[in-house]
């Protein structure tokens, strides 16, 4: 049976899926076909139910619960770090209000966290890898950076205005839930539990064979030198990724609840996780 699994072409996702992509674990008769796209494209494809397994934003998951459940492994959690709001000049939180902000997509968790941080701004939807340039070119007053740019924005002379993960921690004492992996419910419980086992095994393999997995991930590091790539992977593939744990599950529920209370998510979402 073929299972199409989609994730973003980033070093952290490549690291996480290394063992599955290279056939290094027993997949119990399932054949995984990997597809790589940016996270907002994957969010939209999941809305259409195209893929059996996909990385999605936790924000997007709120609109997918009729068709998908969250896998217990594969989370990207920002433990006192996360999407970074940057600008060409220093700025106070009050000065952010009403500004044009380049964001990587309306369904991203980065966007939801920013709306919770500052509800009033003009969103300028921009491909995630062009956000910094949009700020430098003046197409946006600020930019919300995800992926490897979180480590390199200062190289372009940009200033950190706020870190969404640090802000969320100051509000809740919890890590910021950014991404997760979902599985389509219509596959049935036997297959979904198998997929959950395989993803957890892939992550565990990468963490215990870090050098080999990082070698694989470097193909997707977009020019980061190895030390920075290793730092970035460590930010988003760790114990939280093996399993959300109680704090991670609590944070996902609270993030979605606050999105609902703020009027960004139209309905209250109770997240459902598929165990290995």
C-alpha positions as CSV (number, residue, x, y, z in Angstrom):
1,X,0.0,0.0,0.0
2,X,1.4,3.4,-1.0
3,X,1.3,6.2,1.5
4,X,2.0,9.7,0.2
5,X,3.7,11.7,2.9
6,X,4.4,15.4,2.3
7,X,6.6,17.7,4.3
8,X,8.5,21.0,3.7
9,X,11.9,21.0,2.0
10,X,13.7,22.2,5.1
11,X,16.5,20.7,7.0
12,X,14.5,19.9,10.1
13,X,11.8,18.0,8.2
14,X,14.5,16.3,6.1
15,X,16.2,15.2,9.3
16,X,13.0,13.9,10.8
17,X,12.0,11.9,7.7
18,X,15.5,10.7,6.9
19,X,15.1,7.0,8.0
20,X,11.7,6.7,6.2
21,X,13.1,8.3,3.0
22,X,16.2,6.1,3.0
23,X,14.3,2.8,3.8
24,X,16.1,2.4,7.1
25,X,13.2,1.2,9.2
26,X,10.7,-1.7,8.8
27,X,7.5,-0.1,7.4
28,X,5.4,-3.3,7.7
29,X,4.4,-3.5,4.1
30,X,3.6,0.2,3.6
31,X,5.5,2.1,0.8
32,X,6.1,5.7,1.6
33,X,6.2,8.2,-1.3
34,X,7.6,11.5,-0.3
35,X,6.5,14.9,-1.6
36,X,8.2,18.2,-0.7
37,X,6.4,21.6,-0.7
38,X,6.4,24.7,1.4
39,X,4.1,24.5,4.5
40,X,1.4,26.9,3.3
41,X,1.0,24.8,0.1
42,X,0.7,21.7,2.2
43,X,-1.9,23.3,4.4
44,X,-4.0,24.0,1.4
45,X,-3.5,20.5,0.0
46,X,-4.6,19.1,3.3
47,X,-7.7,21.2,3.2
48,X,-8.5,19.3,0.0
49,X,-7.7,16.0,1.6
50,X,-5.1,15.1,-1.1
51,X,-2.5,13.4,1.0
52,X,-2.6,10.5,3.4
53,X,0.1,12.0,5.7
54,X,1.2,15.6,5.7
55,X,3.1,18.1,7.7
56,X,0.7,21.0,8.5
57,X,0.6,24.1,10.6
58,X,-1.2,23.7,14.0
59,X,-3.3,26.7,12.9
60,X,-4.3,24.9,9.7
61,X,-5.2,21.7,11.7
62,X,-8.1,23.6,13.2
63,X,-9.7,23.4,9.8
64,X,-8.9,19.8,9.1
65,X,-10.3,17.9,12.1
66,X,-13.2,16.4,10.1
67,X,-10.7,14.6,7.8
68,X,-7.4,14.3,9.7
69,X,-6.0,13.5,13.2
70,X,-2.7,14.6,14.6
71,X,0.1,12.0,14.8
72,X,1.7,11.9,18.3
73,X,5.1,12.3,16.8
74,X,6.5,15.0,14.4
75,X,5.7,18.2,16.3
76,X,7.7,21.3,15.7
77,X,7.6,23.1,19.1
78,X,9.3,26.4,19.8
79,X,10.5,26.1,23.4
80,X,11.0,29.8,24.2
81,X,11.8,30.5,20.5
82,X,9.8,30.5,17.4
83,X,8.8,32.8,14.4
84,X,10.7,36.0,14.7
85,X,9.3,39.4,13.9
86,X,12.0,41.6,12.4
87,X,12.4,45.1,10.9
88,X,15.0,47.4,9.5
89,X,14.9,49.6,12.6
90,X,14.2,48.8,16.3
91,X,10.5,49.2,17.2
92,X,8.4,48.9,20.3
93,X,5.4,46.5,20.5
94,X,3.1,49.5,20.4
95,X,4.7,50.7,17.1
96,X,3.9,47.3,15.5
97,X,0.2,48.1,15.5
98,X,-1.3,48.9,12.1
99,X,2.0,48.2,10.2
100,X,2.3,46.1,7.0
101,X,3.8,42.8,8.0
102,X,5.1,40.2,5.6
103,X,3.8,36.8,6.7
104,X,4.4,33.3,5.3
105,X,0.7,32.4,4.9
106,X,-2.7,32.9,6.5
107,X,-2.9,29.3,7.7
108,X,0.5,29.2,9.3
109,X,0.9,29.1,13.1
110,X,3.3,32.0,12.7
111,X,0.4,34.1,11.5
112,X,-1.9,32.9,14.3
113,X,0.7,33.6,17.0
114,X,1.3,37.1,15.6
115,X,-2.4,37.8,15.6
116,X,-2.6,36.8,19.2
117,X,0.5,39.0,20.0
118,X,-0.8,42.0,18.0
119,X,-4.3,41.8,16.5
120,X,-4.1,44.9,14.4
121,X,-1.8,44.9,11.4
122,X,-2.0,44.6,7.6
123,X,-0.9,41.1,6.5
124,X,1.2,41.0,3.4
125,X,1.2,37.3,2.3
126,X,4.7,36.5,1.1
127,X,6.5,33.2,0.2
128,X,8.4,32.3,3.4
129,X,11.8,32.5,1.8
130,X,11.1,36.1,0.5
131,X,10.0,37.6,3.8
132,X,13.3,39.2,4.7
133,X,13.7,40.7,1.2
134,X,10.2,42.1,1.4
135,X,11.3,44.1,4.5
136,X,14.6,45.2,2.9
137,X,12.8,46.3,-0.2
138,X,10.2,48.3,1.7
139,X,7.2,46.2,0.5
140,X,6.5,45.5,4.2
141,X,7.4,47.4,7.4
142,X,8.2,44.2,9.3
143,X,8.5,40.5,8.4
144,X,7.6,37.3,10.3
145,X,10.5,34.9,9.7
146,X,10.2,31.1,9.9
147,X,12.6,28.3,9.1
148,X,16.4,28.9,8.9
149,X,16.0,32.7,8.6
150,X,15.4,32.7,12.3
151,X,19.1,32.3,12.8
152,X,20.4,34.5,10.0
153,X,18.2,37.6,9.8
154,X,20.8,39.8,11.6
155,X,23.3,39.0,8.8
156,X,21.0,41.2,6.6
157,X,21.0,44.0,9.1
158,X,17.5,43.3,10.4
159,X,16.5,43.8,14.0
160,X,14.5,41.5,16.2
161,X,11.3,43.1,17.4
162,X,9.7,40.0,19.0
163,X,10.1,36.3,19.2
164,X,6.7,34.6,19.1
165,X,7.9,31.5,21.1
166,X,9.4,33.7,23.8
167,X,6.2,35.7,24.0
168,X,4.0,32.6,24.1
169,X,6.2,31.2,27.0
170,X,5.8,34.5,28.9
171,X,2.0,34.2,28.5
172,X,1.6,30.5,29.2
173,X,4.8,28.9,30.4
174,X,4.4,26.4,27.5
175,X,6.3,25.8,24.2
176,X,4.7,27.3,21.1
177,X,3.1,24.6,18.9
178,X,4.0,25.4,15.3
179,X,3.8,22.3,13.1
180,X,2.6,18.8,13.3
181,X,2.0,15.8,11.1
182,X,-1.6,14.7,10.3
183,X,-2.9,11.4,9.0
184,X,-6.2,10.9,7.1
185,X,-8.9,9.2,9.2
186,X,-10.3,7.2,6.3
187,X,-7.2,5.0,6.3
188,X,-8.6,3.2,9.3
189,X,-7.1,2.7,12.8
190,X,-4.8,-0.2,11.9
191,X,-3.0,1.8,9.2
192,X,-3.0,5.1,11.1
193,X,-1.4,3.4,14.1
194,X,1.2,1.8,11.8
195,X,2.0,5.2,10.3
196,X,2.3,6.7,13.8
197,X,4.8,4.0,14.7
198,X,6.9,4.5,11.6
199,X,7.1,8.2,12.0
200,X,8.2,7.9,15.6
201,X,10.8,5.3,14.6
202,X,12.1,7.6,11.9
203,X,12.6,10.5,14.3
204,X,14.2,8.2,16.9
205,X,16.6,6.8,14.3
206,X,17.6,10.4,13.2
207,X,18.2,11.5,16.8
208,X,20.4,8.4,17.5
209,X,22.2,8.6,14.2
210,X,22.6,12.4,14.2
211,X,25.7,12.7,11.9
212,X,24.1,10.6,9.1
213,X,20.7,12.3,9.4
214,X,22.3,15.7,9.3
215,X,24.3,14.8,6.2
216,X,20.9,14.1,4.6
217,X,19.4,17.3,6.0
218,X,22.2,19.4,4.6
219,X,20.8,19.0,1.1
220,X,17.8,21.1,2.3
221,X,19.7,23.7,4.5
222,X,19.5,26.5,1.9
223,X,23.1,27.5,2.3
224,X,23.4,27.3,6.1
225,X,26.8,26.2,7.2
226,X,26.7,22.9,9.0
227,X,26.9,24.3,12.6
228,X,24.0,26.6,12.0
229,X,22.0,23.8,10.3
230,X,22.7,21.5,13.3
231,X,21.5,24.3,15.6
232,X,18.3,24.8,13.6
233,X,17.5,21.1,13.4
234,X,18.1,20.8,17.2
235,X,15.5,23.6,17.7
236,X,12.7,21.7,16.0
237,X,13.6,18.0,16.2
238,X,14.0,16.9,19.8
239,X,12.1,15.2,22.6
240,X,9.0,17.3,21.8
241,X,9.1,15.8,18.3
242,X,9.2,12.2,19.5
243,X,6.0,12.9,21.5
244,X,4.1,16.1,22.3
245,X,3.9,15.0,26.0
246,X,1.4,16.5,28.4
247,X,2.7,20.0,28.1
248,X,2.8,19.8,24.3
249,X,-0.8,18.6,24.1
250,X,-1.9,21.2,26.6
251,X,-0.2,23.9,24.5
252,X,-1.8,22.8,21.2
253,X,-5.3,22.9,22.9
254,X,-4.6,26.3,24.4
255,X,-3.2,27.8,21.2
256,X,-6.3,26.7,19.3
257,X,-8.6,27.8,22.1
258,X,-7.1,31.3,22.1
259,X,-7.3,31.5,18.4
260,X,-11.0,30.7,18.7
261,X,-11.5,33.3,21.5
262,X,-9.8,35.9,19.3
263,X,-12.2,35.2,16.4
264,X,-9.5,33.9,14.1
265,X,-10.6,30.2,14.3
266,X,-14.4,30.0,13.9
267,X,-15.0,27.0,16.1
268,X,-13.5,25.5,19.3
269,X,-11.1,22.6,18.4
270,X,-10.3,19.7,20.7
271,X,-7.2,18.1,19.2
272,X,-7.1,14.3,18.7
273,X,-3.8,12.5,18.6
274,X,-3.0,9.0,17.1
275,X,-0.7,7.0,19.3
276,X,2.0,4.6,17.8
